[in-house]
Amino acid sequence: MIKIVPDPPASTPTRFTIEKPFGTVDSNGQPMLTVRGGIPVEDALAHATTLIECAEATAWDVVDHLHLNDKALVLGLFHQLDAAQALIGAVLDHPGAR
């Protein structure tokens, strides 16, 4: 008998992040922060999107209010962008990502 309707495609397994250090290093040269391995990719990317949105809002605030002593705002922006890049890297650098 010939099947009129093909079988549905096999479900794609859920992908997870790998551990990915980032940020400021301690006195031993080790990163102080790490993206935890085992986070579902969808959750990591959703959080990365939120971090990027926060970075954008911070950047606009810096542009609107920048004074010579407002370095903390700029440092916060760099931290948020670094964290977002680490999350995305934890997804893209995973051996199963390719």
Residue, then its C-alpha position, 0 to 999 in steps of 0.5 A: m500500500i502506498k502512503i498518501v501522507p508522509d511521516p512527520p519529521a523526527s523531532t529536533p532534540t533540545r540544545f543546551t549551552i556549554e559553560k562559557p566564562f566571561g567578564t573581569v578576571d580575578s588576581n589569578g587571571q580567571p574570569m569571575l563570571t560564567v554562563r552555566g552549561g545546560i541552559p536551554v538554547e531558547d532560554a539563553l537567547a531570550h535572556a541575551t535579547t533582554l541583556i541587549e535591550c538593557a544595553e541599548a537603554t543604557a547607551w541612550d541614557v549615557v548619550d542623554h546624560l553623559h558627564l565626565n564622571d559618569k563612567a559607571l554607566v559606560l562600564g555597566l553598558f560594557h558588562q551587559l554587552d559582554a554578558a550577552q556576547a557570552l550567552i550567544g557564544a555559549v550557544l554558537d560555540h557548542p559542538g552540536a551547533r554546527 
